[in-house]
Amino acid sequence: MTGVLGAAKPVVLAADHLGAEFGLSDFFEEDRPVRFPDRPHADIGDVAPPTQETGRTGSETPAPPPVPPFPQLAQISDFERMVEKRPGRTPVEVHGLYLTGYSAGRSGTIDRLLRELAGTEFNTFVIDVKNDGGRVSYHSDVTLAKEIGADTNWIDDPRALLTKLRSEGIHTIARIVVFKDPILARKRPDLAIHDLSGNPWRDRTGAAWLNPYNRGNWEYVVALAVEAASLGFDEIQFDYVRFPSDGATSLIAYGDATGGKADAIAAFLTYSHEKLKPYDVFLSADIFGLVGTVTDDMGIGQKLEKILGTVDYISPMVYPSHYVARNYGLADPEAAPYQTVLASLKDYQRRMAAAGSKTGLRPWLQDFSLRVRYGPVEVSEQIKAGRDLGVREFILWNPANVYNLGVFKENWETAGQTR
């Protein structure tokens, strides 16, 4: 491992340590309510009720009878006639916010955000299409989503929403959680990761995962991605595009898996990119922040050099709170947002340049508080760290969708630009 450690005691990044070191990353990727009592709330803070599947005690429910295999993306042919024909992809310098499907479906929330952010550098929403509870944010036409009861009505008319946002000049990104899907794993245990006894394996929160080696899972995810593109999203963003890191991972049995984890993730992204080519959308992938620094795949299948070239953009989650003492030689990375993001992105730039990669670098930045309170200063310092390196794009993450919106205006004025 290079570029991580100071002179202090080394930080071991074996696979079984990822849960202790990155356990909170799963929390901050979930669509669950989070409340900050000392912050004023408007409607944007009212996220959807938790949908996380929980663990069960006792014996597992018997597996249902075998069902026919996936129809090799037959659903996608239905969407081809629905796709709005666009002249081609136009790259956007993204300055964005994440919204749950529930928040995005509330017209009052969208209208208020557009008013408050008018005249700033803001230009992008990342909107949940499928969250890590396995829920689809609208009534889907993908057969399997309907069969397993995964779809919701959080966004009652996604096409109208996207048309409205496009008219306002907003770039829209569909966030699709890939291999963490408790609903599909429970309804279709043949697609789930299994333990050594042959039962669906569960992580430390009790959630079941999909097997990344199973191409049936690839087809389901891509069918949802094609539907999102058909509805009018400008970009597809895959999250949890990895193997599980938390829980008794040593008890996992992947069945007839061939090849390493990093090869499986790269193969899925390559497959997805090819299937999405006809739809004029960009493709991006979220990855752990330390992927740009460590030299292995961290036990989760995220190896930087294998991912580069399979997507248009990578979005590392460089949240300072998710690093530990002495990472990058810093005594407390969480208390040093500028230095932490600067060091992490430098490692990405160095390795991407060495690989001759043309993949875009667009980090997720922290706009939530854990041990250290994060306000506009801390958020702006992260943005500045990227810009000092020439990395101008960014997306802010807050699981409750409560943001320091003033940072968009502040950074826009600093740049001496107008929208």
N, C-alpha and C positions, 0 to 999 in steps of 0.2 A: 504494500500500500504506500503510495507516495503522496506527499503534499498535505497529509492530514495531521500528523502528529508533531507536537512540540517536544521539548526535552523531557517532559514529564512522562509518567508511566504510560505505555502504549495502550490504546483502546482496541480491544480485540473485536473484530467484526465477523466472527463466525456466524453461520446461519442461525444457530440457536440464540445468539445475542441480539438478533434483530428485533425480537419482540420487546425486550427490555429497553432497547435504544430507540425504537421507532413505534412503540405501541400507540402513542398518541397520534401518530399520523393517520391511523385508521379512524380514530375518533373524529378527526377534523376532515375526513372525507365523507362522513356519513350525513344523511339528510335527517338530522334529529334536532329537536329544539335545544338551543343553548341560550342561557340568559345571563346578561351582564347587568346586575342590579344597579350599578352606579352609572349606567348610560341611559339617556332618554331613548324611548322606543317609539317608533311609528310603525305603520303596518308592515314595513319591510322586515321587521324582526320576527314576524309570526310565521315560522316555517311549518311544514306539514307535521302531523303527528308521526311519532316514530314508527317505522315499518320493519325494523330489524327482526329477523327471525331469531328465536331464542333456542337454547339447547333443550333437550328433552331427557327425562329420566326414564329408567326402565328400558325394556327392549324396543328396538326400532320397529316402526310399522312395516309389515312385509312389503317387499317391492311389488309394484304392479306388474301385470303380465307384460311381456315384451311388446313393444310397439314398433311399427315400421320405421325404418331409418328416415332421416331428414330427406326431403325431396330435392336435394342439391340446389337450394336457393330458388325453388320454383316460385316462391312468393315474389321474388324480385321482378319477374316479368310483369306482374300486375302494376308495379310502380313505374315501369319505363314509360308508359303512356301518360303518367301523371306529371313527369318531370318538366318543370318550366325550362325551356331551352334558353340558355344564356350564352352570350358570345364567347365566354371564356373566363378563366379565373383572373381576378385582379388582386394582387397582394395588398394587404392592409397592414400598416404599422399599428399593431394592436395595443390599446390601453384599455383594459377591461375589468369587469366584475363578474363574479360567479353568482348565479341565482338558482335556488332550488326550483323544481317544477311547480311547487305550490306558490312560491313568491311570483314566479313568472306568469302564472295564471291569473293573478289579481291585477286587473286593469288599473286600479288606483295606485298600486305599487309602481308599475311601469310608468304611468303618467307622471308621478311625482319624481321619479328618478330622472326622467327625460327633462323635466323642468329644472331640477336642481343642478343637473350636469350640462345644461345648455351653455355654450360658450367656453367649454373646457376641452381638454384633450381626450376626454372619454369618447370611445367609439365602438365598444364591443360588449356584448353580453355572452357569457358562457352559461348555458341553460341545461339543466338536467333533462336528458331524454330517458335514460335508465340509471337509477341510483344504485348505491351499494346494498340496498335492501332488495334489489331485483325489480323494483317498481318502475313501470313506464309511465311518463307524466301525462299521457293523453290516451284516448281510445285508439289503440293500434290496429292496423289491418294485417299485421303479421300473425299468421295463424297460430303459431305456438304461443305467442304472448297472450292471445285471447284464451287459448285452451287451458293455460295454467293460471289464469286470473291475475296476470301481472300488470295489466293496464289499469289506469285510473282516469279520472276526469279533472285532474288538477288544472290542466290547460284544456279548456273545452273546445277551443278552435285554434289549433296551432298554426294553421295556414294563415288565418287572419292576423294572428299575433306577429308572425314573421313578415307579412306584407307591411304591416304598420311600422315595424322596426326598420325595414328596408327603406321605407319612405322617409324616415328620419336620418338615413345615412348610417345606420348601426349595423356593424358586422356581427353575425350571429354564429355561435359555435355550439354544436350539440355535444354535450358531455355524455358519454356512454360508458358505464362501468362494465368491464369485460368479465373477468373470471371470479369475482366475488358476487354470487347470485344465490342467496338462500332459497328463493322461491323455486327457481328452475331445478336446483340441486335436490330439493325435497320432492318436487313433483316428478322429476325424471332422475332417479338415483343412478341410472345407467350412465348419465352424463357427469356425475359428481366425482370428486376425489374421494377415494375410499381409504379406510384404515386397513391394518393387517388382517382384521377379521372379516373384511368385505363389506362393512357398513360405511355409510357416508361419514367421512372425516369432518370434524368441526374444529374451528379455531378457538382461541381463548374466550371469545365472546359468545360461542355457541353457534356461530354461523357456518353453514356449509359452503363449499366452493365448487366451481366447475373445473373439470380436468382440462388444463391447457393443451394436452396432447390430443384431445378428442375433437376431430374436425366438425362434428355435429355442433359443438359449441361455437366454433368459428362461424358456421353458417347462420346461426341464430343472431349473433352479434352483427354480422354484416347485413342481414335482412333488416334489422332495426336501423342500421346506419344508412342503408339505401332509402328506407322510408323517410328518415330525417332529411336526407338530401332532396327527396321528392317533395317534401313539404316546403322546402325553401331555405333550409340552413345553408350557410356559406361554407361551413367547415365541420368536420367530424373530429371529435377529440376522445381518444380512448383513455380511460383511467382504470386503475387496478389491472393493468396489462402486465401481469406478473403472477408468479407462484406465491402461495401464502408464506408469511414470515412468522406469524405468531401462533403459539400453541405447540402441541406435541408433533412437530413436523417429522420427527424421526419415525413416527408410526404410520406415515403415509405410504400407500402402495399405488403406483401409477399404472399398474396393469401392463399392457403391451407397449409401453412407451419406448420409442426409439430416439436416440440422440439426446443431447444435453438440454438443460432448461433454456439456456440462452438461445440455442438453435430453434427451440420450439416457439419462443416469443418472436424471434425474428421472422420465422416462417409464417406465423399468424399475421404479422404486420404486412409482410410482403403480399400475402394472399389478399388481405383486406384492401391494400392499395390498388392491386390489379382490378378487383371487383368494383371499386369505386371510381375508376378512371372515367367511365362514360358519363358520370354525373356532375362533372365540373365543380367538385368540392375539394378543399384542402383537407389533409389528414394530419393530425398531430397526436402525440402520445405523452402522457404524464409519467414521469419517472422520479424515483427517490433522488434527493439532492446530492447524496454522496456518490451517485453513479458516475459523476464526472471526475471523481477523485480516486476511488478504489480501482483496482486493476482486475478484480474478478467480477462475477455476476451477483455477488452478495447473497447467493443462495436462492434468489428469487427470479433469475432468468433475465435480469436487466444488465446487459453488457453493452456499454456505450457504442463501441465500434460495430457491433452487430446490428444495433438499432438504427444507426446513421444510414441514411439512404432508403430506409423502408418507409419513412414518413416525410412530410414536408417540414414539420416543426417538431422539436422536442420541448417539453415544458417541465423542467426540473423543479421540484418542490423545495426551494432553498429557504424554507422557513427557519430563521435563526433559532427558534425554540426547539427544533428537532435535531440539533447538534449537541454534543456533550463536551464537558470541560476538556480543554487541550486540543480539540479539533481545530485545525489550522493554527495551532499555537496560541489560541485564545483561552484565557482563563474562564470566561463565561460567554460563549457565543451568543446566547439569547440576549445578553445585555449589550452586545456590540453588533447591531444590525448592519451597519455599513461595512464593517470589516469582514463579517461572516459572508455576506452576499458577494462582496468583491472577491474574496478568496475562492469561493465556490465557482463563480462564473469564470474566473481566470483559468481554473483547471479545465472547465468545459472548453473554453476557447483554445487552449493549448492543444488538447487532444483532438478537437474537431479540425483544427488547422493541420495537424500532423496527418490526419486521415484524408485531407483534401475534401472534406465534406462541404456540401452546399445546403445542408439541412439548416433551417432557421432555429435560432436559440431564443426562446420566449419563456422566461421563468414565471412561476407562481411565487408571489410575495405574500408575506404575512400581514394580515390586518385583523388579528385576534390576539387576545392576551392570555398567557398562561401564568408563569411565575413572575414575569416582567410585564408591566403594563405597556401596551402598544397604543400610541396615539398618532396624531399626524406627523410628529417629528420622526418617530421610529419608522413609519411607513415611507415617508419621503426620503429618509436615509437609504433605504433599500433601493428605491427608484434611482437615486443619485449614484449608488454603487454601480448599477447596470450601465447608466449613461456615461459614467467615467470610463467605462470599457467599450463604449460604442454599442451596448445592448440597450436599445431604446424601447423594445416591446416588453410588456409585463401584464400579468393578470393578478388581481387581488383576491385572496380567499378569506372568507369568514363564513363558518357553517351556519350562523344565524342570519347572514346577509345584512349585518349591521356594520356599515363602513364609514371610514373617515373620508367623506366625499371631497372635502376641501383640498386634498392632495392633488386632485386632477387639475383644479384651477391654479394651484400654487406652482406646479411643475410646468404647466402650459405657459404661464406668465414668465417664469424663469427662462423658458426657451424663446421668449419674445415672439410667440406665434399667436395667431387667432384662428379659430375654427370657421 
